[in-house]
Amino acid sequence: MASLSDWLLDVAADQIPVFVGLNAPFDWSFVNYYFHRYLGMNPFGFTALDIKALYMGRFGTTWLDTKSSAISKALGVEPTGDHDPLHDALYQAELCRAILQKIKHK
């Protein structure tokens, strides 16, 4: 957790890092717990961006349409999530990138 915190703070420079996840409320709670358990603080603070909520809000979908498979299909992203933590993180980052790219070009 210390290495992750150091990396986050280095990458964020003078900004506050923002936790981004496909189900951010669920994943953030675990990350928050372990940061507090082992470091006594969470470098993310209380900031989180939920990819599902971003997609739903921007594109006017229903909650049921925010499954990663539905978002992947709608945005043409190859579904690569396989429950390996690194693969899933990269997949979620790609989904978020595709959503932000689509928003930028609307």
Secondary structure, 3 states (H helix, E strand, C coil): CHHHHHHHHHHHCCCCCCEEECCHHHHHHHHHHHHHHHHCCCCCCCCEEEHHHHHHHHHCCCHHHHCHHHHHHHHCCCCCCCCCHHHHHHHHHHHHHHHHHHHHCC
